Amino acid sequence: MKKMKNENRLDVPDFISIGIYTAIYYVLVTIATFSSGILFAGFAYVLLPALAALISGCVYMLMVAKVPKFGAITIMGIVMGLFFFASGHFILSFGANIVCGILADIICKIGKYKNKMLILLSYIVFSFGLTGPVLPLWFMKDAYVANLIERGKDAGYIDAMFASINMGTFGICCIAILICAIIGGIFGQRMMKKHFQKAGII
């Protein structure tokens, strides 16, 4: 029993793996951030979380496979929240990542980190944590505008940012995340089965 408990605890190699996968995930989110500005002019903030969910499935699935222990996904969510918060986003970005990270971890734990459908569901939930940096656009507009003014942004920049922000685009944002997370998660699972398992990575 004691040995089983120890096996379920995160150890030093686990923390190293979590750090590596979180760093890769952060890089992919950064790539999505810059790409969304180019691909979705005027709707970059609306579709950014969805684009990140679309391209990050492999990294998430690999981490779950390599560190199938409660706490790994939560830590990734906390670290991502800290990255967002440190880069000047509102505290809401931190909270969203924590909540979604914990929920995703719980979902995986229910399936003992082996149930593919629950792992996919956990990825969908985790991906909604990426709404943290953009949620203030819809629900904390005055505070967000004040923050932009403090950072030296002019009225033209602010008007352009909020031009596509309404409850309709919030719905589009959520639906897009759901669809892209499903696609990205399934792709990640198939890549694991087709390439990573054969290569002995997992």
N, C-alpha and C positions, 0 to 999 in steps of 0.2 A: 504493500500500500504506500509506504514511504517513497519507494523508488518511483512508483507511478506518479505521485504528487510532484516529485522533482522533475520528472520528464515533462510535466505540464507547465513548469515554470520557465520563464524566459531566462536564458543564460547569456554569457558574453558573446558567443558566436551568433546567437539569435539577434542580439542588439546590433551587431555589425551588419548582419544581413538586412535588418530593418532599415538601418541607416543607408545602405547602398541602394535598396529599392526605393526608399523615399526620395533620395537624391535624384534618381533616374525619373521618378514620377514628377518631381518638381521641374526638371528640365523639360519634360514633355508638356507640362502645363504652361511653362514659359514659351515654348514653341507655339503652342495653341494660342497664347495671348497675342503674339506678334502676327501669327498667320490670320487670326480672326479679323484683325484690323485691316489686313490687305484684302481678304476674301469677302468679308461682310461689311463693307463700308456703310456706316450709319446704324448697323445692327451688331457691331462687334461685341458689345457688352451683353447683348441678349443671347447670342449664340456661342460665346466663348466657353461656358461650362460644358455645353454639348460637344463642341469640337474636342475639348480636353478628354471628355469621357470616351469619345470615339477612338482616340489614339493611345489610350493608356491601359487598355484591358490586359495586355500581355504582362505588363509589369505587376499589376495587382494580382493576377492569377499566379504568377511565379512566386510572389511573396507568400501568398496563402499556402502554396504547395511546399515552399521551403521552410516556412515558420508557421506550422499549423497549431498555434497556441494562442489562447486568449490574451489580448493585450497588444499584439503586433499591429493589427489594423487600427486600434485606438491610438497607439503611439504615432503611426503615420498620419492620422487625422490631426492630432495635436501639433505635430511638427509643421504640417502644412498650414494650420491656423496661425502658428507663430511666424512663419514666413510671410504670410499675408499681412498680419498685424505689424510686423517689423518694417514692412515696405510702405506703411502709411495708410492701410485700410482700417475701417472701423472695427470696433470690438466684436461686432456682429459676425464678421468673417471668421473670427476665432471660435465663437460659440457654435456656428453652423458646422464647422469641421469637427469639433469635439462631439457634438450630438450625433452626427451622421457616422462618425468613426466608431463610436461606442455601439450604436444600433447595428452597424454592419458586422462588428465583431460578435455581437450576441447572436445574430442570424447565422453566422458561420459556425459558431459554437454549438448551436442546436443540431446542426448536421455533422458535428464532430470534424469540421473542416474537410469533409470528403464528399458531401452531397453537392453535386454539380449545380442543381437548380437553386439551392440555397446560397451557394457561393456566388452565382450569377445575381441573385436577388440582393445579396450583400454589396456587390459592386455597384448595382443601380443606386442603392441607398447611399453608399459612400460618395458616389459621383455628385449627389445633390449637395454635398458639403462645399462643392466648388461654387455654389450660388452665394456663399458668404460675402465675397468681395463686391458682388453686384446687387445684393438685396437692398442695401441702403438707397440705391437709385430709385427704387419703388416705394420703400417704406420709411426712409429717413431723408427725404429730399432736401429739406431746409438745412439740416446739419451737414449734408454732403456738399451742398452749394457753398456753405460757409467755409468748409474745409478747402474747397477748390479756390475760393477767393483768397484765403490765407496763403495758399501755395502760388498765388500770382496769376491764376487763370483769368482771362478776360471774359466778358459777357458773351461774345461770339462763340468761344470754346464751350462754355457752359450750355448755351442754347442748343448747340449742335449735339452735345452729349445727351441731352434730355429730349431731343426731338422724337425719338422712337420709344420713349419710356412711358408706357401706360399699362393698364391691367391686361389688355389684349396681348401685348408683347411679353408680359410676365407669363401668361398661359403658354405662349409659343416657346418661351425659354424652358419651362418645365416639361412640356411634351417632347421638345427636342432632346433634352437630357435623357429622358426615359428611353426614347428610340435609339439614340446614339450609344447609351450605356449598354443596352441589350446587344446591339451590333458589336460594339467593342469588346464586351465580355465574352460573347460567343466566339468571336474571332480569337481572343486570347486563349480560350479553352482549347480550341482546335489547333492553334499553333503549339500549345503545350504537348498535346497528344501526338501531333505529326512530327515535330522537330525536337522539342526539348527532351521528351522522354527517350527518344531514340538516341539522342546525343549524350544521354546520361546526366543531363543537367539537373533533372529531378527524379 
